[in-house]
């Protein structure tokens, strides 16, 4: 039973984007492990509050991510 955990900054992705990630990650897992595992493949997206996530010693906010996605 595969379990994929994804953590991200809260407020950055919409529900629709999270649902698309769930579908695509599930497709990727079953493309390697076999279609029979689709019903038991879990994908969990966990939100971390904006500013409580850090990279390189700096806090990251949802606004920071939006700015990066536009470059």
matplotlib code that plots the C-alpha trace (Angstrom):
import matplotlib.pyplot as plt

x = [0.0, 2.0, 1.7, 3.0, 3.2, 3.6, 4.0, 3.6, 3.0, -0.7, -2.6, -0.4, -2.3, -6.0, -8.1, -8.3, -4.5, -4.2, -6.7, -4.7, -1.5, -3.2, -4.4, -1.0, 1.0, -1.2, -0.8, 3.0, 3.0, 0.8, 2.9, 5.8, 4.1, 1.2, -2.4, -3.6, -2.3, -4.4, -7.2, -4.7, -2.4, -2.6, -1.6, -1.6, -1.1, -0.3, -0.2, 2.4, 1.4, 2.9, 6.1, 6.6, 8.5, 12.0, 14.6, 18.3, 17.6, 14.9, 11.1, 9.0, 5.5, 2.8, 3.5, 7.2, 6.1, 3.7, 6.5, 8.8, 6.1, 5.9, 9.6]
y = [0.0, 3.1, 6.3, 9.5, 12.5, 16.0, 19.1, 22.6, 26.1, 26.7, 29.1, 28.6, 25.8, 25.8, 22.7, 22.1, 22.2, 19.8, 17.4, 17.5, 16.7, 13.7, 12.4, 12.8, 11.4, 8.4, 7.9, 8.1, 5.5, 3.0, 3.5, 2.0, -0.4, -1.6, -0.6, -3.1, -0.8, 2.3, 1.5, 1.4, 4.2, 7.1, 10.6, 13.0, 16.7, 18.5, 22.3, 24.1, 27.6, 30.3, 31.6, 28.4, 26.7, 27.6, 27.1, 28.1, 29.6, 31.9, 31.6, 31.0, 32.4, 31.8, 35.3, 34.3, 31.2, 33.2, 35.6, 32.7, 31.1, 34.2, 34.2]
z = [0.0, -1.2, 0.8, -0.7, 1.6, 0.2, 2.4, 1.1, 2.3, 3.2, 1.0, -2.1, -3.9, -4.5, -3.8, -7.6, -7.8, -4.9, -6.5, -9.8, -7.9, -6.2, -9.5, -11.2, -8.3, -8.2, -11.9, -11.5, -8.7, -10.5, -13.7, -11.8, -9.3, -11.4, -12.0, -9.3, -6.6, -7.7, -5.2, -2.3, -3.3, -0.7, -1.5, 1.5, 1.1, 4.3, 4.6, 6.7, 7.8, 5.7, 7.3, 9.4, 6.5, 5.8, 3.1, 3.4, 6.8, 5.6, 6.2, 3.1, 2.7, 0.2, -1.2, -1.8, -3.7, -5.9, -6.7, -7.7, -9.9, -12.0, -12.9]

ax = plt.figure().add_subplot(projection="3d")
ax.plot(x, y, z, "-o")
ax.set_aspect("equal")
plt.show()
